[in-house]
Amino acid sequence: MTTPRERVRVFQVATGNVGSEMVKRIRNQPDLELVGLHCYSPDKVGRDAGEIVGIEPIGVVATGTVEEILAARPDCVTFHGVFPDVDLYERILEAGIDIVTTADWITGHHRVANHPHPSGRTEREVIQAACERGGATFHGTGMNPGLAQILTIVHSTDVTEIERVLCKESVDVSCHHSVDTWVEVGFGRPVDDPAVPGMLEKYTRVFEDAVRLMADCFDVTLDEVRFEYELGACTKDVDLGWYQLPEGSLGGCYLKYLGIVDGEPRIEMHLEWQMTPHTSPKWDIQACYITQIDGDPCIYSKHLILPKPGTDFSDVAAFASVGMTVTGMPALNAIRAVVDAPPGIVTSADLPLRAFAGRFAPGISDR
């Protein structure tokens, strides 16, 4: 077990949108020490991590091989790539190093169902076996899926006779400047393109894990998790500067992942995404996460995420920074609890309450 005064030695993997923000944020985590950075892009290897993410040098030089991660002997690796790297996970875990990741893994159900491993085993089996060989722990988290469902679960604690649970993300996604992501998901394609629904489902199927995490906590057995969708067509050509949406193309959507019990939706995850308000149909984007619980009593709650006072929004990147921060911070704040957890794959349902606690600012926390 670690103690509150021992800093956990962290080696980060990847410096994309979330990873770059986490290099900046980890410096102010009083219980963490960044000891290394692994980059997949050769042009980043050998450069200071601070320079890579646009801040002052911090004395951590980016490396590019798994061997260099192992040689540093960190307590934990944080993985912020867009998609999992199971080969890297296996080598890290069997070396006895814990992993916390924001990449596409909450319960593992979606990965098992939709991403067969070349070995013939499931990804869950590969990762669990590596955990057992090394005595290490693996945890997937994020804002959504991840923390959003924990907020919904906690809101149910004073409710009896629950009939239905809904967790909803209602957001403008135009500040998420990832062209590859939106091409993959179908935004900008003609809304009547028959490939679009399948592209949306393929990219968002990880939100089935959101439903299954909640079902696990509620001790509810689901018959299936059903996908439903509604598409919003752009009513005019839209130029976002970094992305173009022609008239008639996909500019917004309302997606539902429905946990079905005896033919009825009982546990639901909804995604209300807007790239532009100029769509038909359009939705009332509320820029928050919403919990709605039908039971006795009923619960309706909004989780608003507001920027730090004084934030300069003259640069659109400031908006994106908020989104990347809330995606990555659940991982950083969970690290100590994961390091203290027993070996194996753990979900948020397995971790103590302190795994979801933030950290006070330096100067306050160390008094």
C-alpha positions, 0 to 999 in steps of 0.5 A, a space after each residue: 500500500 502507498 501512503 499519502 506522502 509517497 508520490 506515484 511514479 507515472 509513465 505516460 503513453 501518447 500526446 494526442 488531444 487528451 495526452 497533451 492536456 494531461 502532461 500539463 495537468 500532472 505537474 499539479 497532482 501532488 501525489 504523482 510524479 511524471 517520470 517518462 513519456 512514450 510517443 508513437 510519432 518518431 518526430 516527438 522522440 527525443 524532445 522534452 515533454 513540455 515542448 511537445 505539448 506547448 509549455 516550458 521544458 519539464 525535464 522529461 524526454 520522450 521515448 519511443 520503445 516499450 523497453 524504455 518504459 520497462 527500464 524506468 520501472 514506473 508504478 503506473 502507466 497512463 495510456 491516452 491513445 485513441 484506441 487500445 494498444 493491447 500488445 503494449 498493455 500485455 508487456 507492461 502488465 506482465 512486468 508488474 506495472 499497473 495501467 490506467 487508460 482512457 482508450 475505449 475500455 470501461 468494462 471490456 464488453 464492447 472490446 470483447 464483442 467487437 474487436 477479436 484478438 489475433 490470438 483467438 482469445 478475447 482482449 479481456 482474457 489477454 489482459 487478465 492473464 498478463 495481470 496475473 503473470 505480473 501481479 498488476 492492475 488494469 483500469 479503464 476510465 474517462 468522462 463518458 463513458 466513465 465518470 458520467 455513469 458514476 454520477 448517475 449511479 451515486 444519484 440513485 442512492 436515495 431512490 427506492 423502487 427504481 423503474 428506469 435510469 437515464 444518463 445523457 451527454 448533451 454537448 456541442 462537439 465542434 471544439 473537438 478538433 479531430 478530423 480523423 474521428 469525425 470522418 470515421 464517425 460519418 459527420 460530413 457525409 450525406 445524411 441519407 448515406 446508408 453507411 452512416 448509421 453503421 459508422 456511428 454505431 461502430 465508433 460509439 459502441 463503447 457506450 454499451 459499456 456505459 450501460 453495462 457498468 450501470 447494470 452491474 452496479 444496479 445488479 440488473 441482468 440485461 437481455 440486450 443493449 439496443 442501439 437507436 439513432 436519429 440523424 440531423 441534416 445540415 440545412 446549409 453549407 457549414 465551414 468550421 475552419 477545420 472541418 466542412 459540412 455540406 448542406 444535407 450532410 450529417 451535422 448532429 445526431 441523437 444516439 441511444 444505447 438501451 439496456 433492455 429487460 423483459 422488452 423494456 428499456 430500463 438502463 439508458 445512455 443517450 448521446 446528443 451531439 451537435 457539430 452545428 446548430 444548423 440541422 434538421 432536426 435539431 436538439 436543445 443542446 444543454 452542454 452538460 451531463 444529465 441524470 434522470 431516474 424514475 422511481 420513488 422519489 424521482 431524480 433529475 440532475 445536471 452536471 455542468 462543467 464550467 471553465 475556470 474563471 478568467 479563462 481566455 476564450 479568444 482561442 478556440 483551443 481553450 474550449 477544447 482544453 476543458 473537454 480534454 481535461 475532464 476526459 483525462 482527469 478521472 484517470 489521473 485521480 484514480 491512479 493511487 486507488 488502482 495502484 492500491 487495488 488487487 491485481 486484475 482488471 478493475 472497473 469503477 464499480 470495484 474502486 473506493 470512493 477516493 478513486 473519484 476524488 480530485 486533488 486540492 491545489 499545491 500550497 493547500 494540499 501540502 499544508 
